[in-house]
Amino acid sequence: MFPNSIRFFRRHRRTDLGVAGLALLLVAVVQAAPEAAAGGNPVDPTPVIRIGDYTVSRYLFEKAHRQFTASSGDHRRPPDAAASARWFRLQLAQHVIKAGLVAQGQLARPEVQDMTARMARHMMIQPRGVLYLALGGEDPAAFRRERRVRLLQECRFSASSETLASLLAALTPPFHRGILPAEADVAALGPAVIASYEFEGTHREITAADFVRDFRQGIARLAPRDLAGLREQVEDMAVAEHDLAEARRLGLDRTPQFLEDRRNFALIQALGLYEQEVLAPQVPVADEEVCARQAQLDRFMPAGARLRPEEQASAGVRRRLQREKLDALELAGLAREAGRIEFLMDPVQYDIPVTDLTVPLPE
């Protein structure tokens, strides 16, 4: 349901993800299970790992393991024992860190709370989010289209084409530079109302500043390129308020699966901040390392076959080297903290070899 990729969200804390970021997000998101949409409960909350008061449920462990097996190997056979052992150790290492962060109250950090709330909202009302999976039957997309038309009619949505055109003119330059618009970009429009609608008996108005604020708070938003695209995004704001109220009315934000995934997402955010603020400064990546790794990669690439500009390729290599160093640092910490981990399941049932966690794995 929620994205389960720490690597993705460490790199994309801002809202201006662009096309590439959107594609990554859509790949990273694990949609709600069909049985959840049908009202069933696919969540097994039984703890399988315990570190003090911190536990990992079977649901979350098996979800992470499925993602690992799906992304490893060649899809014809499962990952080998060495890959499984390393994945398992890294999971444990990060759970040890998360346990410490929970004990320190890091989930209450404003950055963690804000991003988790934004993602929760997104997962409830996106086209294949929990609301449309719950209500849409066999064709959630068709249901959403029909519901959207009906809602806009019922709430008496109206928009000023003249004011929308002025807003688009003010926003187009920063959008085309791939920059999130600041509220200052629309200051010249003042409190101009660009649209209005009714919600639960209350008259609502959307100003240019409201649109900019909503765009900044969104997840994986694509900038409108024309007046029709801008109007559609403004309409989305009205539809979203109705959808969010309906999802909450149905209790879709209180199901066991949603609550488990929401907490896991908050843990991912807290871990990402810890890595960024505490661990990364301990393992800097030198320019010489980037050049050396890029040279290694270039030897296996035909001349002229590089798909990305050199600057982008170097940035990708730097991120990969940073990730490798962070993984090594976390695994070293696992060896010191292994005695705190209590296993409430047998890793062998997941084809994970049992090894002494205090002894480093062979390279």
Secondary structure, 3 states (H helix, E strand, C coil): CCCCCHHHHHHCCCCCCHHHHHHHHHHHCCCCCHHHHCCCCCCCCCEEEEECCEEEEHHHHHHHHHHHHHHCCCCCCCCCHHHHHHHHHHHHHHHHHHHHHHHCCHHHCHHHHHHHHHHHHHHHHCCCCHHHHHHCCCCHHHHHHHHHHHHHHHCCCEECHHHHHHHHHHHHHHHHCCCCCCHHHHHHHCCCEEEEEEECCEEEEEEHHHHHHHHHHCCCCCCCCCHHHHHHHHHHHHHHHHHHHHHHHCCCCCCHHHHHHHHHHHHHHHHHHHHHHHHHHHCCCCHHHHHHHHHHHHHCCCCCCCCCCHHHHHHHHHHHHHHHHHHHHHHHHHHHHHHHEEECCCHHHHCCCCCCCCCCCCC
